[in-house]
Amino acid sequence: MSALDLVVMIAYFLGITAMGLWVARKVKSSGGYFLGDRKLRWWIMMGQAFGTGTHAEQPVAQTGATCELGFATIWYQWKNMLITPFYWLLAPWYRRSQRTTIGEIIEDRYGRKLALLYTVFAIAYFVFNQGAMLKGAGKVISIATGDQMISANGVVVAMTLAFIVYSFFGGLRASAYTDFAQSFLIIVLSFLLIPAGLARVGGFTGMRQALPPDFFNVYSEVSGLDAFTIAMLTLNGLVGIVAQPHILSMCASGNTERAGRVGQTYGSFVKRICTIGWGLTGLIVAAMLVVEHQSLPEREAAFGFACRELLGPGLVGLMIACVLAANMSTCSNFMVNTGALFTRNLYREYVNPDADDRRLLLMGRVSGLILTLLGVAFALTVEHVLDAFLFTETIAAFMGIMFMGGVLWQRANRYGALAATVSAFGLYYALDYLLTCRANGATFPTLSAAWDYARSCAQEGQLSVFLATGDVKLVYPWKAAPFGWAMLVGFATLVVISLLTRAENPARVAAFFDRMRRSSDEDAVTPSGERVAAAERGEDLIFLDLPGWLHAPRWRGFWHRYREDLVGFLLGWLTVGLLVFLAWAVMQIGKQAP
């Protein structure tokens, strides 16, 4: 670490904090604090979605995976690439709900008890994710600097102090604007190491001479990701993201519905572009290790190794600022959303229903601060960062059955939603436990093999002996088969139990779906104060009560009614194609003609 690196880091901390406090001047109400008064422009929404969705451990994990197994491991991060066009269709759900938290949407749809269950999950989600992200960034910076300046826990404390200051006063508005500014640093982070790295290994030609040909494939089962696994990761992402607690602020804080659609969809596409940079960095490190006859203690040390080897004075400080930006942007958003959940779904609902707006604003600030400090406490003790992220993402997917089912099907009720969530959780853990059971001291490579062996043990009366060899864990490594079965059973349970039990109050369900069928834009309000039907503006939602497609009225005026959904969805898929082509084209550079 040089004096210039220290200057860059201090300038970053002071600059981003000052910017956040400057924006905070305009926050005077709880609506402004929690959702920025729903007035953020599309470009701020893009920066917010990109900054909040990108964490420091992601480039580290991708660089390490590519270094070990090749560029095809990009699908670890691109698992959500195939669902990104769906963001265009899902984003209006949250703005049209006219709610501040997803817990309130759950209450509108299913009642208070399931809303409470969701709120407990959501607060735990934020606390654990904040802790894991803070510790992840701390580890990256500590490794990159060789522990010369500050320990991982020291980085955690410094980061927390910075984002807490502007988030406490400025709420989502300050978080969104600082996310936009920090998004540029994240982009720098994604490509900063590449020029010096290519020069070090002799460009793309040198890389190809040092590495096996399959390292440059965009898709390869050698990476450990077959088509089924990618499909399950895609399903995980699609169902999980609708219930992630911060998604409402990502989609509903824009000044129009289209701002939310553009922000969430194309902010996510920017991240997909950056992933190409992370993968390319991994290839460079792999080539450096071969050419220079070096090795790494573990694959996730690849990113820190590249920083130490390729960056000079000043650039190390810039890289640290970029890593800080990747995590502070997310933690800031999480702090505001945590305060919103606690305030609106617990404090106002159960403690002080008559609280005025000033009291709600204060409680949002204080509760967000306290719960963030719990995340810091978790960060100071957590060791396995990646496991913590995978755990929370999987939980979100199972909670997503409840949320998505309630929008896609009017007949879904609280009994079906609860049973679906419990059954999905139970089966997922049961199957993962089965995969840890051992026969002759060895585990099974596939779920079907483990299941067949368990059946043979049952026929011989030895099932209990076999099951006793398994390992009970809170966090199991993510595997496609257990997740796929859990999701199938979860959705099936939602349908069956909902049909067998009493339907929800028709007035509640009708009011919920009526909001979803009306535009939430300010220019779509009649003089009498009623919101205009979205179908009249070409903004009806395709993903709304899917069984309704069996009735003829849903097909009338199809193009006019769903114009916004159809055009945006098509453009999203064209963007997916362009990004896959871009990745393929980059991997063709330096390739010799046959």
N, C-alpha and C positions, 0 to 999 in steps of 0.2 A: 504494500500500500504506500502510495506516494502522497505528498502534500497536495498535489493537484487532484488526486482521487478524492481526498477528504473535502476539498473545496467544492467539487462537483456534488458530492453527497449532501453537504450542508445546504448548498444552493437549492437542491431539489426539495429537501425537507421544508425549508423556509418558504420557497416559492409556492408549493402546493398547499401548504397550510394557509398562507396569506390569501391565495385565490379562493379557498373554501370559505374563509371568514368574510371575504369581500362579498361573495354571493349570499352568505347567510344574512346579510343586512335586510333582505327582502322577505324573510320568513317571519310572519306575524301570526299565523294560525296553525292549528293541527293539520288542516288540509294541505297547507303549504309545506309543512314539515314532513308529512308522511308521503304525499304524492306530488309535491311541487305544484299544487293547485291545478294539476292536469294541463299545464301550459307549455310543456317542453317541446321544442321543435324537433323535426325528424333527425337532423344531424346530431343533436345532443342525445337523442334516443339511440342512435347507432353507436355512439361512443359509450353510452351507458351499458348497452347490451354486450358490446365487445369487451369492455373493461371488466364488467362484473362476471362475465362468463369465462375469463381467462385467468388462470392462477399460475403461480411460479413453478409448481411441481409439474405442470403439463409439459413445458419445453424440456424440463429435466428428464421426465419419464420417456418422452418421445425420442430425445437424443440418445438416451441409453438403449432403448429398444432397437432403434435403427442401427446403432453401432454394433449390436450383437447379432441381429437377425436380418437386417436389410431394410430397404425403403418401404416394403409392403406392410411393415408394422404401422404405417401411417394410419391404418384403419383403426388402431387403438384410439386415436384422437378423432378420426373421421367417422366414428361410429354414429355420430349425429348428422353426418353430411346428408344421408338419405332422408332424414326427417326435416331438414331445414326448410324445404318448400312448404311443409305443413304449418310452419310458424305463421305464415301469411293467413292461413285459414283459422288458426286458433287465437291469434292476438285479440280480435274484437270481443271474445268472450269476456275478458276481464274488464274492459272499459264499459261494456254494456251492462255489466252487473251492478254498476254504480256503488261498488263497495271498495273499502280500503284494504282489506285483507282477504285471503282465500278462506280463512276461518269463517268470515261473515257470509261468503258465498255458500259454504257448506251448511251453515245455519239456515239460510234462505231455502236451500234445497231439501235438507234432511232434518233440521231441528237442532236444538242446543246441545244435546248430548254428543252427537257426532262432531259438532263444531268444537266442543271441548277436547275430544280425543285428537282431532286434527291439530288444534292449537298446541297441545302438549308435544306432539310429534314435531311441529314446525319450530318451536323454541329450541328443542333438543337438536334439531337439524342445524339451526343457526349456530348454536354454541359449539357443537362438535366441528362443524365446518370452519368456523372462524379459527378455532384452536389449531386444527390441522393445517390450514393455510398459513397461519402465522409461523408455525413451527417449520413448515416446508420451506418458506422463504428464508427463515433463519438458518436452516441447514445449508441451503444453496449458497448463501452469502458467506457463511463460515467456511465452507469448503473452497469457494472461489478465491478467498483471501488467505487461505492457509491458516485460519485462526489468528492472523497477525493483529487484527484490530479489535475484534469484538466476537464474543461467543454467539452461538445460535440463540440462546435465551436472551442475550443482550439485544440482538436484532429484534426479537419479538417485542421487547419492552419499548424500544425506540419507535418502531412502526406504530404500535398501539397508541402511544402518546400523540403522534402526529395526526392520525385519522380520527381519533376521538375528539380532538379539539374542534375541527371544522364540522364533523358530523353532529356533535352535540348541539351546536348552535344553528347549523344550516340545514340539517335534515336531508331529505332526498334531493332538494335543489342543489345544495352544495355537493352532495355525493355525485349527482349526474354530471355537473359541470367539471368537477375534478376528474371523474371517469373519462370524460371526453379529452381532457388535456393529457391524462396519463395513457390514453390509448395510443398516442403517438410514440411514447416511450416503449410500450409493449411491442409495437411494430419494429422499432429499432432493435429491441432485444432479440427478435426473431431472425434478424438478418445480419447483425453486427459482426458475428464471428466468421461469416462465410468468405468475404474477400481475402482476409489474411490466411484462412484455412486452405483455400484453393491454391494460393501462392505457395504455401508450405508443402503441399503434396503434388504439385505439378499440374494443377488444374484438373478438369474432368478426365483427361487422358491418363494422368497419373493415378487418379482414383480407380479407374477401370483396370489398370494394370495391377493394382495392389489387391483388389477385392474380387470375389467370385461374381460371375455374370448375374446370378439370381439376386444379388444385393440391389440391383437396379430395376427390378420388376415392381410395377405399381400394385399388382395383386399376385400373391403366391402363398400356397398353403404351408410353405416352409416357415413362414412367419408365425405359424400357430393359429392363424385366423382363416378358417374355412368359410364357405358361403353361409352355412347354418349359424355359425357363431356370429358373423356380421349381421345376419337377420335378427338374431336374438338381442344383440347390442342395440340394433335399430329400434326394436320393440321396447327395450328398456328405456331408451332415450325418449321415444314418443310418449309413452304412458307416464314416465317419470316426470318429465318436464312440466306437464300440466298441473302437477300438484306440488312442485317445488315452491316453497313459501315466497320467494322473491320474484316469481314470474309475473305476478300482478303488477308490481311497480315497473317491471321491464316493458309491459305492454299497455298499461292503463294511464301512465303519467304524461302521455303526449297530448298536444293540443288538438289532435284529430285522431280518428281511428286509423287513418292511413299512416300517420306518423308512428303509431305503435307497430303497425304491420312492417313498415320499412325498417324501423329501428331494430326490432327483434330479428327479422329475417336477414337483413344485409349486414347488420352488426355481427351476426353469427358467421356469415360468409367471409367477412374479413378475417375472422379467426381461422377459418379453413385455409385461407391463403397463407397465413403465418405458419400453419402446421407444415407446409411444404418447406419452409425455412428451417424448422426444427429437425425435420427428417434429413435435409441436406447436411446440416451440421453434424448429425450422427454419422453419416457416411464419411465426412471429412475426418472425424475422430477415428473411425475404424481404419481408414487409410493411413493416418498418422501413426497409429499403433503398429501397423504392419511394417511400414517403411522405416520407422525409427526403433523397431524391436522393443517396444514397451508394452506394458499390460496394466490393467486396472483392477483394483480389489473387487469391484462390483460394477455392473453396467451403468447404474445411475450416477457413478462418479464421472461419466464421460463429459457432462456439461461443465462441471467444475474444472476438469482437466483442460478442456478447450479454453476456458477463461484464463487460466494461469499461463497456458502456453502461447496464446495468440494475442492477448491484449496488453498494450503498453500503458504508461502513465496517463491518467485522465480517463482512458477508456474503461479501466477497471471500475472506477467510480461511476462512470456512466452506466455500465452493466449492472452495478448494484442498484442504482436508481431505477433502472428498468425493472429489475426483479421486485423491488419495493412497490413500484407502480402496479405491477400485475396483481399483487395481493392486497395492497391498500385500497385499490378501487373496489374490489369485491367486499372486503371487510367493512368498508364504510357503508355500502348499500345494505349489507346484512345487519349492521347495527341499527339503522333506521327501521328496517322491516321488523326486527325483533321487538323494538319499542312499540311499533304499531300493533303487532299481534298481542303483546301483553296488555297494552292500554285498551284496545277496542274489544278484545275477545275475553279478557279476564277481568281487568279493573272495572271497565264500564259495565260489563255484563253481570258481574257477581259482587263487586265491592261498592261501587258508587254509580248507579244508573243515572243519577241526576247531575253528574259532573258537567260543568260548563267547558267551553272550548279552551279556555286558558288553563284549566286544571288538566285537561287531556293532553295539551301540548307539554306541560311540565312533566306529567307522568311518562309520556313517550320518551322524552329526553333522559329522564332518570333511569327508567327501566331498561332502555337501550344501553345505557352506560354500564349498569350493574351486570346485565347478562353478557355484555361483551367482556367484562372483566372475568366472568366465569370461563369464557372461551380462552382468555389468556392463561388462566390457571390450568386449563386442560392442555394448552400448548406447551406449558413448562414441564409437563409430565409425559406427553405422548411420544412414542418412539417410532411407530410404524405409520407414517403419514398416508401412504397409498391405501392401506387397508381401511383407514377411517373414511376416506372419500368413497371407496367402492361400497362400503356398508351403507352410508347415508343415501347414495344414489339408488341403491336397490330398494331401500325402505320407501323412498319417494315413489318408485314405480308401483309398489303394492298399494300405497295410499292413492296413487293415480287411478286405480281401478274404480274407487269410490267416486272421485271427481269426474273422470271422463264418462263413466257410466251414467251419471246424473244428467249430463248434457246430451249424450247421444240417444238416451231412451227415457221418455216421459214416465214409463211405468216403474222405473227403478225406485226402490224405497230404502228407508234406513236399515231395515232388517237385512235386506240383500246386500247393501253396502257394507255393513259391519261383518256379516258372514263371509263376504268375498275377501275382505282385508285379512281376517283371522285365518281363513283357510289357505290363502296364498302364503302368508307368513309361515304357518305351520308346515305346509308341504315343502316349502323351500328349505327350511331348516332340517326337516326329516330326511330329505334326499341328499342334502349336503353332508349330514351326519353319516348316512349310508355309505357315501363315497370315502369316508375316512375309516370305515371298518376294514379289517385286514383278514386275509386268508393266508396262512403260512407266513405271516409277518409282512405281507405285501398288500398294498391297496389296489383298487381296480382302475384300469385306464378309462373306462366308460361307465355311465350309469346303467346301461343295459346289462353289462357284465356283472356289476354289483347286484343288480336286482335278480338276475338268474341264479347267482350263487345263494342269495338270501332265500329264494324259493326252495332250492335243493336242501338248504339247512332246515327249513321249516318242515319239509317232508320227512326228514330224519330226526326231528325233534331237537335240533341243535341251534335253532334260531336265536334264542337268548344268549347262547355262548358266543355266537358270531357277532351279534349286536353289541355285546359288552366290550368288543375290541375297538369301538369307535371313539372319536374325540369330540367332546362337547366344547364348542367355541361360540363366542358372541359374533365374531367376524370370520366367515369362511371365504376362501378364495372364490371369486366369481366364476361360475361355470355355466355354459349355455343351456345344457339339458335341464338341470334343476330349475333354473329360472323360467325356461319355456313351459315346463309342466305346471309350475306354480301360477303363472299368468293364465294358462288355459283353464285350470281349475278355478282360479279366482273369478274370471269373467263368467264361467259357466254357473258358479255358485250365485253370483249376482243375479243372473237371469232366473234361475230356478227358485231361489228363496223369495225374490221379489214377486213372482207369479203366485207363490203359495201363501203369501202373507198379505195383510191389509195394505191397500194402496195409501200413498201420502194424501194429505188434504188437497183436494182438487183445486181449491182457491190458491194455495201456496204454489203448486206446480204451475198453474196457469199464469200467475204473476211472474214467476221465474222465467218462463219461456216467452212471455210477452215482452219482457225487457230485452231478451236476446234477439227478438225480431224487430226491434226499433233502433234506429241510428242514434248514437250518443253524441254526435257532433253538434256544436252550438248552432250551426246554420240549419239544423234539421228539427227545429222546435217551432211549432205553430204559434200564432198570437195568443192562443188560449193556454199555452204552456205544455201541450201534449207533444211528445216526440213522434216524428214521422216514421212510418213503416219503412224499414230498410229496403224492402222489395221495390218500392217506388224509386229508389235512388240506385238500383242495381247492386245493393250491398247486402242482400239476404245471405245467410250462412249455409253452406252446403253441409257442414258438420253440425247439424242440429236436428235432434230427434230423427235418427236415421230410419226407423220403421215408417216414418211419414212418407218415405219415398214409394211406399206401396200404394199410395193414394194418388189419383189422377191430378188433383189440384197442385201438387208439388211440381208437376212437370209443365204447367202452363207458363208461357213466357220465360222459358228456362234461361236463355241467354241474357235477357234483360234483367231478370231477378238476381242472377248470380255473376254478373259481369265482373265485379271487383274481385271476387274469389277466383274465378276462372283465369282471368288475365294474369293476376299476380302469381297464382299457382304454376301456370305455364312458364312464366319468366323465371320462377324459382328453379324449375327443373332444367331450363336452359343454362342457368348459372352453374348448377351442379355439373352438367356436361362440360362446360367450359373449364371448370376447375380440375376435373379429372383429366381432361385433355392437357391442361397446363402442366400438371404433375407428370403425365406421361412424356410430354415434350421435353421437360427438364431432364428426365432420366435418359433421353436419347442423345443428349449432348456428349460428344467425345466417343460415341459408339462407332466402331469401324464397320464399313460396308462389307457384307459377306462376299 
